[in-house]
Amino acid sequence: PDPFTVSPNYPNPFNPVTTFSYELPNRSDVNLKIYDLSGRLVADISKPEQSPGGHTIRWDASGHPSGVYVYQIRAGSESIRIKCVLLK
């Protein structure tokens, strides 16, 4: 089976909206968590029971300050972390 893959968010840097894209090999619950550099959780988005194939999640960071953030996308038991930059 194909692996769970996550593409870098687009655009990056962004202001104030970015899109996260990923591919699922199997039906999975998906969870996106976004953290600031101090490790504080700033967003938690869940997508239950998504079908195999490509998907996207948009994040509007209007209420957050400029800076570097780390996002983690988890599908089943797999997890991937990537940095992104919010520039206002």
Secondary structure, DSSP 4 states (H G I P E B T S, - for coil): -PPPEEEEEESSSBSSEEEEEEEESS-EEEEEEEEETTS-EEEEEEEEEEPSEEEEEEEE-TTS-SEEEEEEEEETTEEEEEEEEE--
